[in-house]
Amino acid sequence: MEPPLAIMIATINTVFILSSAGVIAYWLRLRHQRHHLPKVTEQLEEMRDAIAQLRDRLEPQVEELQERLDFAERMLTRGGGSPDEPPDGAR
């Protein structure tokens, strides 16, 4: 066998081996992802439930804080005196 032909065959074999290794690595990665997908979906559902619980717990508190802020704004715009003095209409 001539040396250039041997080099060409060795090069083709090397490319084939490296390509095969890449395909096998890709297949293993897909298999791993498919195997762990149900766990990720389950964790996502748990996180959605936790967020919904937090939202349910925090919404009333936020509404109360908004009401208090509105009240404080009304009190500040109504009178400009010291906090110890009654509002203008109560004198």
BELPEHU-V941435 format. One line per field, one symbol per residue. phi: phi as a letter, one per 30 degrees, with the letter a starting at -180 (. if undefined). burial: + if it has 9 or more other ideal C-beta (glycine too) atoms within 8 Angstrom, else -. A space follows every 50 residues. Layout:
BEGIN
phi=???
burial=???
END
This chain:
BEGIN
phi=.deddddddddddddddddddddddddddddddddcdddddddddddddd ddddddddedddddddddddddddddddbcdddddddedcd
burial=-----+-------------------------------------------- ------------------------+-----------+----
END
